Amino acid sequence: MTTLYLYPLWVRVWHWLNAILFLVLIASGVSLHYAGTTWLMPFATARILHNVAGILLTLGWIGFVIANARTANGRHYRIRPRTLIGDLIAQTRYYLHGIFRGEPHPFHVEPERKFNALQQLSYLGVMYGLMPLLILSGWGFLFAVYLPPTLFGLGSVWVVALTHVAVSYLLVLFLVTHLYIITTGETVFANLRAMLTGWHRADSSSTSRSESS
C-alpha cells in the first residue's frame, strides 16, 4: 500500500467550503423558486442567504482559478490529446460495464495525474464552463435593473433566469454523480478520507482510482 499527497490544504479547504456554499444555494434557490411553500425557508431569508452564498461562491471560484494557474494543482487539468480518445473509451467502458464485473480500473493515479480522462473533461466543463455561467447569470439577477431590455432578441431577465436555472440543474446532476463516483474507490470512504487528509491511498500492486476534485 502506497500513499500519494494529492490534495494540498488549500484544495481541501476550497472543496469543503464550496460544497457547503453549493448546498446553501440549492436550499435557498429552491425556496426562492417555490416561494410560499410552507416547508421551505421564508422568501426574505432565502434571498439573503442566496445572495451572500453566491457572492462567496464567486470569490471562491476566482481564488480557485488563480490558485490553479499559479500552483502545481493546475497540471491535473491539462488534457493529453494523444491518448484522450482511447482513455475516454476505456474509462466509459469501465463505468458502464467493467465496474460491475470487478474488472481492474483502467486508470492509475500518479503524482502528476490524479484525474482520469472523464474526470478531466467533467471538471473542466464544470469549473471553467458551467460555474462561470452560473456566476454571471447570478450577478445578472442581482443587478437586473442594469441589464439591457433584450439579449439575443429576447427579454434579458428571461434569458438570465433560464440560463441560471438550467445551469443549476446541470450542476445538481454533477453533484449527484460526484457523490456516487466517490464511493467507487478501493473502499466506500477511501476517496472521502483522501479529501479530508490530503493523502490518497493506493495498492501499489494494482491500479487505483481517484474521484475527488
C-alpha positions in Angstrom: 0.0 0.0 0.0 1.4 3.4 -1.0 0.2 6.9 -0.3 0.3 10.0 -2.5 -0.2 13.5 -1.3 -2.7 14.7 -3.9 -4.8 17.3 -2.1 -2.9 20.2 -0.6 -4.6 22.2 2.2 -5.9 25.0 0.0 -7.7 22.5 -2.3 -9.3 20.7 0.7 -10.4 24.0 2.3 -11.8 25.3 -1.0 -13.5 22.0 -1.8 -15.5 21.8 1.5 -16.3 25.5 1.6 -17.5 25.2 -2.0 -19.6 22.2 -1.1 -21.3 24.0 1.8 -22.0 27.1 -0.2 -23.5 25.0 -3.0 -25.8 23.2 -0.6 -26.9 26.6 0.8 -27.5 27.8 -2.8 -29.6 24.8 -3.6 -31.7 25.1 -0.4 -32.2 28.9 -0.8 -32.7 28.7 -4.5 -35.4 26.1 -4.3 -37.1 28.2 -1.6 -37.0 31.3 -3.9 -38.3 29.3 -6.8 -41.2 27.9 -4.9 -41.8 30.9 -2.6 -44.8 30.5 -0.3 -44.3 26.7 0.2 -44.7 26.3 3.9 -42.0 23.7 4.5 -39.3 25.8 2.7 -37.5 28.8 4.2 -39.1 32.2 4.1 -38.5 34.2 1.0 -36.7 37.1 2.7 -34.3 34.6 4.5 -33.7 32.7 1.3 -32.9 35.8 -0.7 -30.3 37.0 1.8 -28.7 33.5 2.1 -28.7 33.0 -1.7 -27.1 36.4 -2.3 -24.4 36.0 0.4 -23.6 32.4 -0.7 -23.5 33.5 -4.3 -21.0 36.3 -3.6 -18.8 33.9 -1.5 -19.0 31.3 -4.2 -17.8 33.9 -6.8 -14.9 34.8 -4.6 -14.1 31.1 -4.1 -14.2 30.4 -7.8 -11.9 33.3 -8.6 -9.5 32.1 -5.9 -9.6 28.6 -7.4 -8.8 29.7 -10.9 -6.0 31.9 -9.7 -4.5 29.2 -7.5 -4.8 26.6 -10.2 -2.9 28.8 -12.6 -0.2 29.6 -10.1 0.3 26.2 -8.3 1.1 22.6 -9.4 -2.5 21.6 -9.0 -3.2 23.1 -12.4 -1.3 20.2 -14.1 -4.1 17.8 -13.2 -6.5 19.8 -15.6 -4.2 19.6 -18.6 -5.7 17.2 -21.2 -3.4 14.8 -23.0 -4.7 15.0 -26.6 -2.7 12.0 -27.9 -4.3 9.5 -25.6 -7.6 11.2 -24.9 -9.9 9.2 -27.2 -8.5 5.8 -26.1 -8.6 6.9 -22.4 -12.2 8.1 -22.8 -13.3 4.8 -24.4 -11.6 2.7 -21.7 -13.0 4.8 -18.8 -16.5 4.8 -20.2 -16.5 1.1 -20.8 -15.3 0.6 -17.2 -18.1 2.7 -15.7 -20.8 1.1 -17.8 -19.6 -2.5 -17.7 -16.3 -3.3 -16.0 -17.0 -1.8 -12.6 -20.0 -4.2 -12.2 -17.8 -7.2 -13.1 -14.9 -6.5 -10.7 -12.5 -5.6 -13.5 -9.4 -3.6 -12.7 -9.6 0.1 -13.0 -8.1 1.3 -16.3 -6.6 4.4 -14.7 -3.7 4.6 -12.4 -3.3 7.6 -10.1 0.0 9.3 -10.3 1.5 12.4 -8.6 1.3 14.2 -11.9 -2.2 13.0 -12.8 -4.9 12.4 -10.3 -7.9 12.5 -12.8 -8.9 10.0 -15.4 -10.0 11.3 -18.8 -13.7 11.5 -17.9 -12.9 13.4 -14.7 -10.7 15.9 -16.5 -13.4 16.7 -19.1 -16.2 16.9 -16.5 -14.2 19.1 -14.0 -13.0 21.3 -16.8 -16.6 21.6 -18.1 -17.9 22.4 -14.6 -15.2 24.7 -13.3 -14.4 26.6 -16.5 -17.8 26.3 -18.3 -20.8 25.9 -16.0 -19.5 27.8 -13.0 -18.8 31.0 -14.9 -22.3 30.8 -16.5 -23.9 30.2 -13.0 -21.9 33.1 -11.5 -22.6 35.6 -14.4 -26.3 34.8 -14.5 -26.5 35.1 -10.7 -24.9 38.5 -10.8 -27.2 39.4 -13.7 -30.2 38.6 -11.4 -28.6 40.6 -8.6 -28.2 43.7 -10.8 -31.2 43.0 -13.2 -32.1 46.7 -13.2 -28.9 47.4 -15.1 -29.4 44.8 -17.8 -30.3 45.8 -21.3 -34.0 45.3 -22.3 -33.2 42.4 -24.6 -30.5 39.8 -25.1 -30.3 37.7 -28.3 -33.7 39.2 -29.2 -35.4 38.0 -26.0 -36.1 39.7 -22.7 -32.9 39.9 -20.8 -34.3 38.9 -17.5 -35.9 35.8 -19.1 -32.6 34.9 -20.7 -30.7 35.3 -17.4 -33.3 33.3 -15.5 -33.4 30.4 -17.9 -29.6 30.2 -18.0 -29.4 30.3 -14.2 -31.9 27.6 -13.7 -30.7 25.3 -16.5 -27.1 25.6 -15.3 -28.2 25.0 -11.7 -29.9 21.7 -12.7 -26.8 20.6 -14.6 -24.6 21.3 -11.5 -27.0 19.4 -9.3 -26.8 16.5 -11.7 -23.0 16.7 -11.5 -23.2 16.8 -7.7 -25.3 13.6 -7.5 -23.0 11.8 -10.0 -20.0 13.0 -8.0 -21.4 11.7 -4.7 -21.9 8.3 -6.3 -18.5 8.1 -8.0 -16.6 8.9 -4.9 -17.9 5.7 -3.3 -16.2 3.6 -6.1 -12.7 3.8 -4.6 -10.9 0.9 -3.0 -13.4 1.3 -0.1 -16.6 3.3 0.1 -14.9 6.0 2.1 -11.4 5.9 0.7 -11.9 8.9 -1.6 -13.7 10.9 1.1 -10.9 10.2 3.5 -8.4 11.5 0.9 -10.2 14.8 0.6 -10.1 15.1 4.4 -6.5 14.2 4.9 -4.9 15.1 1.6 -3.4 11.6 1.2 -4.6 9.1 -1.4 -4.0 5.5 -0.5 -3.3 3.1 -3.4 -2.4 -0.5 -3.7 1.0 -0.5 -5.4 0.3 -3.9 -6.9 -2.8 -2.9 -8.8 -4.4 0.0 -10.5 -6.1 2.6 -8.3 -8.5 5.4 -8.7 -9.2 9.0 -7.5 -12.6 10.6 -7.8 -12.2 13.8 -5.8 -11.7 17.3 -7.2 
